[in-house]
Amino acid sequence: MADDGLATFIAGLPKAELHVHHVGSASPAIVAQLAERHPGRVPADPEALREFFAFRDFAHFIELYMAVVDLVRTPDDVRLLTYEIGREMAAQQIRYAELTCTPYTSVWPHHDDRGMSAEGYTEAIEDARVAAERDFGTVLRWIYDIPSETGLPGAEGTLDLALHHAPDGLVGFGLGGPEIGWPRSLFRPHFDAARAAGLRSVPHAGETTGPETVWEAIRLLGAERIGHGTSSAQDPALLAHLAETGIALEVCPSSNVATRAVASLEDHPLSAFVDAGVTVTINSDDPPMFGTTLNREYAVAADLLDLDADGVATLARAAVAASWAPDGVRAELEAAIDDHLAAWPARGDG
């Protein structure tokens, strides 16, 4: 892990995060508040929550993730969650983030008769987005993703929400959930429609399946970035294509270990991606659920890639360049990264 000096540099480094889930960013403190509002399966005690989030495998993770989704039932819940995420991101110097939201699991009639209205959901995340930027300086944007396990109804519902109830901050269209049994080809018409409406394509692929799923995401869904893409390292031709086209991989090291996508951090293919010239961004995925933070993921990446402060700053710039941030936000963040590096007293010493 990064030494204390580099950890201090990372903690103060202005950052962008591109692969982080809205509900999956609920910290134990936030989940406890929601669990108190809606007593049931999820414990409200933060200590008990740590035991609750002990994953056996990817399928178990999805099961527990959905238990937290079930706590987000009203617009007030959405606003609380979103605003507090902004607060916690700001504490890590995350200046810009694209949160992946899965509104289909919360909005009625796409979900069930307990869900909230599309208008209520949209107003809640937008109100929280504006307030978080005003109060904490963190700029938030949204990616609406299809939960693959809901099949065509979920795809059609998510597309409807993206096209007809779009929040002002919506920039992308994604695809999450299980990959096995849910070929990317099933969702091609929905991505075609979303892209025609100006949304960017960013499906998950190659996390729990092989590189053929990444190829499908590129060829059939027009992927401009790939969520995870872990198995891409198994296919030299795919790595070459990613490097040539500049399609970035949203890499989430600790998540991949927690869900058993890779056996250990030492086995993670991050260095293979970098050696092949692939653009990589560092992300936390569902940070409290995996016991991590974006700062920790940068420290993990620094260790895996043997980086000093200059190298870590290069990773941070890559995330900004791969983002869909407004031009002004992008320029300000790039300048802030450069200023932080220039002011770093141990520059050149790691």
N, C-alpha and C positions, 0 to 999 in steps of 0.2 A: 504494500500500500504506500501511497505517496508520503514522503516525510513531512514533518510539521511545517516546514517552510513552504513547501509546495501546496500543502493543504490550506495554509493561510492565503496563499495566492489564489487558489481556486475559490475559496469562500468569498473573496472580494471581487472576483472576476464577473463582469456583466455578461449575462448569458441569454441565449434563446433556447427554448425547448419545443421540439416538434412532435414528439411521440409521448403523450401523456394523457391518460384517460380521465374524464371529468369525474365520474363516480369513483374511479380507482384512485383518485387523489385525496379522497376523504381520509384525513388523519384520524387516529384514535379519538382525539378530542372532538372532532366533527362527528364521527360515527356515534360516539357516546351521546352527543346532543340529539342526534336523529333517533337513536334507539330509545331514549327517554320519551321522545314524542310518540313513538310507535313501538310500544313494548311487544316483544315476541321472541323470535329465534336468536337475534343478534344481541349479545350482552352489552350492557351500557357501561360496564366497568372497563377502563383502559387496560388493566392487567389481564382480565379475562379475554379481552379482544386479541391480545397478542397470541394467546393459545388458540383462539378461534381461527386465526389466520395462519395456521400451520399446514401448508399445502403438501399433499401426497404426490400430485401430478397435475397435468394441465386440466384434465376433466374436473378434478376436485377444486381447482382454482376457479373455474367457471361457475361451479355450484356455489361457492362461497361469495364470489363476486355478485352473483344474482341475489344473494341474501341481502347485500348492502343496497343494491339497486332497489329492492323492495322497500327500503326505508325512505326513498325519495318519492313522496306521494303527492305533495302539494307545491304550488308556486313558492310558498315561503320556504319549503325545504330546499328547493332549487336555488333560491337566492342565497340562503345561508351557506350552502355548500360552495357555491361559486365565489361569493365574496371572501369567504375564509380561505379558499384555495389561493386567491389573489394575494391575501395577506401573507400566507406561508411562502408563496413563491418569492415575494419581494424580499423576505428575510434571507433568501439564498442568492439575491442579486439576479433573479430571473426577470429580465426586463421585458421580454416578449415570449408568449407561449401560444401554441395552437392546441387547444384542448379537443380531444376526440369525445364527442357527445353521442349518446345512443338514445335519442328521444323516443324511438318506437317503444322502448320498454317502460315509458312513463306516461305517454300521451294517449288519451281516449279520443276516438274509438279504435285507434290502432292497437291498443294494448288490451284493456279490460274496463269494466264499468267503474273501477276505482281510480282510474287514471285522471290526470288533469287535462284541461283543454290545451290545444295547440297554442292558442293565444296566451294562455296563462304561462305555459312553459317558456315561450319566446320572450315575453315581457320580463320574466324573472331573470333569465340568463343575461339579457341585455341590460337590465337595470343594474345587476351585479357587475357586469363588465365595465360599464361607465363609472360606477362608484369605485371599483378597484383601481382603475387607471387614475381617477382623480385623487384617491386617498393614498395609494401606495406606489403609483408610477409604473405599474406593470400593465402592459398592453396585452389584452387577450383577444384571440380570434377562435373560431369554431370550425371543426370538421365533423360533419354528421356521418356516422357510420352505420351500415347495415349489420345487425347481429345475425350472422350466417345461419345459426341454428333455427331461426324463425322462417327460413326459406323465402319463397316468393312473396308471401304476405308481408313479411318484415321488410323485404326489399322495396315492394310497392309502397308500403306505408312510409318508409324513410324517405323515398324519393318525393312522395307527396308533400311531406313536411319541408323538405329542402327546396322544393319548387314553389309551393303555395303559402308557406308560413315561415319563410326564411328570415332569420335574424340579421340585423345589419352586419354583424361580425362574421357571418358565414363565408368561409373561403374554400373549403374542400369537401370532398365526398369520399368516404372510406368504406372498408369492409373488415369487420372483426369477427370474434368468436371462433369456433372450431373450424379447422381447415379440412380434416378428414371427413369425407362424405359430402362435402360441399364444394364442388369444383367452381373455380372462378368463372367459368363459362356461363354458369347459371345466372350470373348477375350482369352479364354484358349489356343487355338493353337498358338497364337502370344507370349504368355508368355512362353509356352513350348519351342518355337524356341529360344527366347531370353535367357532363362536359359541354354539351351543346348550350346549356344555360350559363356557362362560364365558370363552373366549379372545377377545382383541380382534383386530379385522381390520385388517391393515396391509400391503396388497399394493403391490408396485412397479407403476407405471403411468405412461405418457406420458413415458418417458425416451427411447426410440428409436422411438416411434410417436406418433400425433397425439392430440388431446384426447379423441377418441372412446374411447380405451382407459381414460382416467381416468373418463369417464362410466360405462363398463362396471364398473370397480372399485367405484364408488359404488353403482350400481343393482343389480348382480348379486352382489357380494361383501360388501356392507355396510361398505365401507371407512370406518374412523374416522380414519385418517391415510393419506396417500398417499406412498409412497416415490418421491421425485423429482418427478413431475408436471410436468416441465419444459415440455412442450408446452401446458399449460393456458393459457398466456398467449395462445395463438392463438384462444381462444374466450371472448369477453366474458361470455356466459351462464354458462359454467362458472366463471369467476372470481367472478361474482356469487353463484353457488350455494355455492362454497367459503367465501366471506366470510360469507354468511348462516348457514350451518350450523356454521361453526367447524371444518370439517375441515382439519387442518393439512397443509401440504406440508413434507416432509423434504427440504430443499434442500442439495445437495452441489456447490458451484460448481466446484471444481477437477476433481472426478470427471467432471462433464458436459463439460468441455473435453477431458480426457484420452481419453474414449470417443467424442469427436466428436458428442456430443448437442447441443452448441452450438459455434460456431466459435471463440469466444474469451471471456474473462471480460467484456470490454466488451459482448459481445452477450448476456450472460446475462440472463434475464427476472426476476431477483430483485426489481428495483425495480418492475417492472410488477405483481408479486404484492402487494408492500407498498402501492403506490398504489391497488390495487383493494380493499384491506382484508382480504386473505387472511392467515391466520395462517401464519407461516413459522418453521421451526426450522433452525438451521445445524448441518451435520454433515459428517463427513469420508469416509464410505462405506467405502473400502478404503485407509486413509491411507498406509501405507508403499508400497503399490503405485503410488499416484499422487503420491508425493513430497511429501506434505502432512501436516498435523496439524490437530487441531480448532482450536488456537490460530491457525494460519495461515488457516483458513477463516473464523474470526471477523474477522481482519484484512482478508481479501478482502471480506467482507460490509460491514464498516465503510467501506471504500473505495467500494464500489459504491453504498452508500446514504448516503454522506457523514455518518457518525455520529460523535458524540463519546462520552465514557464513559457518559453517561446512556443514549444510544441503544443502545450495546452491552449494557449491563445489561438493557435492555428485551428485547433478543433472548434473552438468557440466561434471563430469567423466562418467556418464551414457551415455551421448551423444557421447563422444569419444569412449566408448566401443561398442556402437551400430553402429558406423560409419563404412564405408568401406575405411577409410584412409589407406595409406601405413603404414607399421609397424613403420618406422622411424618417420613419422609425428605423429602417435598416441602416441608413447613413449615421444616425445618432448612435446606434448600438455599435457599429463598427468603430466609430471614433472613440467610444467609451472603452472598448476592448484595447485599442491602441494606447490610450492614455493610461489605463491600468498597467499595462505591460511596461510602458516607458517609465512609470513611477516606481516599478518594483525594485527594491534595493538589492535583491539577490539575483538580478537578471544575469544570466551567464553562469550562475553557480548551481542552477537546478532548484 
